Amino acid sequence: MESTQTELNKSDLKKIFDTYYEALVSYGCRFLSLRDECEDLVQDIFVELWEKELIFPDTVSLKVYLYKATRNKCFNFIKHSKVKDNYAASNIQLLQDDSLFLEQILEEEIVRQLHKAIELLPDRKKEIIKLSLIGHSNAEIADILGIKLQTVKTLKSQSYTILRSQFKDIDTILYFLIS
């Protein structure tokens, strides 16, 4: 690339790639231990260079851009890896916690039983409870279903009474499961 300010064409990009690819990969390997990752990051830089149709006033500006882009990609990769590692570590800790495991199983089972009980409700009551569970207010439910607000309140209250009666012995069941 000469010192004139022109857009990169395909042959310019190929020359730049051939000239700087290995050097940029080596530079990236200073920060990342895996060469494959460095190669991917450098290839991404060249793809972006082509897609953004960047213009450089001279070769020095191009070099500065390439090396800074490589450094920034490596930095972002390391930051992202750190976040993934922290997430994985916290999940491993959660998976190893037996009491949490039991708690999660109980929670899932209760939710499953609740949904099963809701399905047994009469249609209108079932609709109201389902809309309520996804966050709709009583007024919104009344609008959605085209019924009066007081009807929603009454049917919702009746539904809760039915559901509570089906789960009245849950404390005893949970006690035996936990002990």
N, C-alpha and C positions, 0 to 999 in steps of 0.2 A: 504494500500500500504506500503510495507516494504522499507527499506533504500537501496535496490538494485536498480540499474538503468535498468529498463525493460519497454517495451512497455505496454500500458494499454490494457487489454483484456476486454471483455464484463462484466465479473463479477466484475473486478476492477472498471470499470466505474459505475456500479450499486451501489457498496459500497460507492464510492466517492459521487455520486449523493445523496444517502440516508443520508450520513453524513453531507454534506455541503449545500444542496439545500435550506433548510429553513433559515439557517444562511445567505446565500448569498442574498436571497430575502429580508430578514430583513435589511441587509446592504444596498441594493439598494433602499429600501423604505426611507432611510435617505435622498436620493437625489431626488427621484421621489415620487409624491404623490399617484399615482395609483398603487396598488399592482399588478393588471393584467399586467401592463407594465413591472414591475420588474420581475415577473414570466417569461414572454416571453424572456426578456433579459438574465436571468440566464439559461433558457433552451437553448438559442442560444449558450451560452458559452459551455455548455456540448456537444452540437452537434459539435461545432468547435473542442473541445477537442478530440472527437472521430474521426472526419474527418482528422485532422492534425496529428493524431497519435503521439502526443507529448510525450516526455520522461522526467521524473523528477527524479533527483538524490535522493530526499528524500521527506518526507511528508511536511516539511516546505516550500520547493520550490513549491510544488503543491498548498499549501494554499496561498502563496504569489501570484502565478499566478492567482488563482481563484478570490481573492479579487481585485487585480489590474484590471483584465479583467472586473469584475463587475463595478468597479468605472469608467473605460474607456467607457464601454457601456452606462452607465448612463450619463456620460459627453457628449458623442456623441448624445445621444437621446435628451438631453436638447438643445444642439447646433442646432440640426435639427429642433426641435420644435420651437425654437426662429426664425429660418429662415422662417418656415411655417407661424408663427404668423405674422411676418413682411410682408410677401407676402400677407396674407389674409387682413391685415389692409390696405395695400396700394390699394388692389383691392376693398375693401369696400369703401374707399375714392373715388376711380374712379367711382364706381357705383352710388355714391350719388351726384356726380357733374353733374348737369343737362346740363350745357353748353358742357361739354365733351361728354355727352350722345348724344346730338344733333349732335355734330361734328362727332362722330363715326358713327352715322346713315347716315349722309350725305356722309361720306367717303365710307362706304360700298355700298351705293346706286350708287355713281359715279363709283366705281370699277365694280359693277354689270352691269351698263349701258355701260361701256367701253368694257367689255368682250362680251356683247351682240352686240355692234357695230363691234367689231373685227370679230365676227362670220359671219357678213354680207359681209365682204371683199371677193374678189375673192380668190380662194384657195392658189395660190402662195404668194400673199400679206399677207394673214392670217398666213401662215406658217412662213414667215419672221418676222412678228410682234410678234408672239408667241415665237419664238426662241430668239428674241431680249429681250422680257420681262423676260425670265428666265436667262438672263445675257450673252448670246453669242455675241461675237463681229461680225462685218460685215464679216470679213475674215472667221471666224468659220462657220457662216451661209452659206457662199458661198461654203465652203468645204462640209458641211453636205448635202446641197441640190444639190451639183454638178453643180453650176452655177457660172458665173463670178462675181467678186466683184462689178464691176460697176452696174451690173443688180440688185444686192442686194441693193445697195445705191439708185438706181432709184426707185425700187419698194417700198422701205421703205419710201422714201420721198413722193411718191404718196399716200401711205397708211396714212401717217401722215396728209396729206392735206385733205383726205376724212374724217378722224376721227375728225380733227379740225372743219371741216364744220358741222359735226353732233353735235358738242358740242359748237358751237359759241354762243348760247343763254344761256349757263350754268350760266354765271354771274347773269343774270336777275332772273333765277330760284332760285339760291342760295340766292339772296337778299330777295326774298319773303319768302323762307323757314326759314331763320334766323330771320327775323323781326317778 
